[in-house]
Each structure stands twice: as C-alpha cells, then as structure tokens.
Amino acid sequence: MNSHIINLIIMKKRKIVVIGAVGGAGKNTVVKGLVEKYPDVYLKFPSVASREMRPNETQGDPYIFVSEKEFERMIKFGDVMEYTTMHGSYRGMSGKIIDEYGKSGKVLLNDCDYIGVKTLKKKYKDCVTAIFLDVSKTELEKRMRERPGTTQEFIDFRLGNYDKEYQTIKYYDHVVPNDDLEKCLEQIHKIVTAKHK
C-alpha cells in the first residue's frame, strides 16, 4: 500500500472539533474544560503565531511560536491553511501540525472562527464537527461586569460586536448553551461521541 493511500486512510480517521462563539462567551474555558474532564479523549492542537512568547506561555501552549520570516515562509509553501493578522503579528492554522497531533488518535480540539471552520471543512470534510456556544447578550454583559478589572470601554466593544459575531452561527453544525459549564461540557461530549465513535 503506497504512502498516499495510507495518508488518505489516516485523514479519514481524523477527528476534529472546533468551538466558536461571540467574543467573551467562554471558548477557551470550554476547550480547557473538555481536555481536563476527558483527558483520554481530547487533545488541544495549537495554532501558529509570529508574536513573542509571553512569560506564562510555552512552545505549543497556546501557540507554536515562530518568527515573522518563518510564518511568511510557511504561507509561501502552503504550510498554513488560513491566517490572519492580529496586533501586527500573524496567526493561523497549520495542516502539518493538525496531522502530527492527529497521530495521537484523540479528538483534536481548538476554538475557531467561521473562516477557520470553512477552511477545516474544505480540507478535512466530515472529520470536522463545529460547535457554537450560545450565550445571550444579557448574560455576556453580566459575566463581563462580574470579571474584575473589566472596563466599560471593553464591555461596550464586546457588546457592539455581538450581533455581527452571532450571525456566524450558521457556519456551525451544533449550537450548545453555555450558561452552565458542566452541562455545556457534557452536551458537547455527547455530540462528539455520537459522531466520532
């Protein structure tokens, strides 16, 4: 059996779950919660970023950190499937990294906007399950006001983007309420295990 056929078989077995939501709705908390609650099932795969690593970060968590020159080389040779610029640095997803992490046999997990969802589905087809966390504008504002150090300017910014970001819900396969973290994690796990048996 040649390597191309083997790669196709591996790709068909790939299991990828991406979590989307409006800004501040708890994507990172849910991703982290799933990995901690079901460590034998889920593995968070990192995106690639060209910014400097911060003191509380490590290589691979939350990103694979590369230089701007290296990121541009990755773009040129197709090593990143999609990317964006944020605060003057690149951030994107690498198919090579996803394939490498996929060798674990676990469900690969990360947060993802609708552009990333479309890109992943184009490459990995039915291997991708996209889940949108549903949080009302009222609940979102309540959470932000309860968070120490949150400014009114930041709250206004998040709420101002809410309606536009919520419209991207149509790109996701499932909608899960995120008003109770434990219930949210359990519901997502049921969806994933039903599809990726």
Salt bridges, closest charged atoms under 4 A:
GLU57 OE2 - ARG51 NH2 2.75
GLU70 OE2 - ARG73 NH2 3.11
ASP79 OD2 - ARG73 NH2 3.34
ASP79 OD1 - LYS96 NZ 3.56
ASP99 OD1 - ARG14 NH2 3.40
GLU100 OE1 - LYS103 NZ 3.24
GLU139 OE2 - ARG143 NE 2.97
GLU141 OE2 - ARG145 NH2 2.95
GLU146 OE2 - LYS142 NZ 3.22
ASP163 OD2 - LYS137 NZ 3.45
ASP173 OD1 - LYS121 NZ 2.46
GLU182 OE1 - LYS37 NZ 2.97
